[in-house]
Amino acid sequence: MSEQSAKPYLLRAICEWCADNNLTPYLAVKVDRQTRVPAAYVKNGEIVLNISAGATRRLTIDGERVQFTARFNGVSQEVSVPMSAVAGIFAKETGYGFAFTINADPAVSLDAATAPEPPSPGSTPSDKPKRPKHLQVVK
């Protein structure tokens, strides 16, 4: 039997703790292909969402996703965040909470790691140091 992730339990616990202490729970999300959030509010591939009872409707946190309806600039939108995209949860007023490790997509990580580096601005091929075209033994 495989062990279940503690992440959804921790998210629910921090939400409840925030509600009990009149704090605002914020969810930090690393946006990926399976994340449904308003694209206009995504910055650098990330978004921070207020998931308090006053800001959301039909909030559910299960083993797979965080889902709710919220208003963005007056327009009601469905939000769906896979657990794997949740980077953290914290109280807005105190900063107390948890940060989680985000497992990167191996294919994307491999592409990023093996992609050639773009040339820096203002550099030309002649700026690179010249290397000898042959090897020699030094004693």
Protein Blocks (a to p, Z undefined) as FASTA:
>chain_A
ZZddfklmmmmmmmmmmmmnopacdddddddfklccdfklpgghiacddfbfklpghiac
dfkbccddddeehiacdddddfklpnbdcdfklopacdddddddfklmmmmmmpccddde
hiafklpccddfbdcddZZ
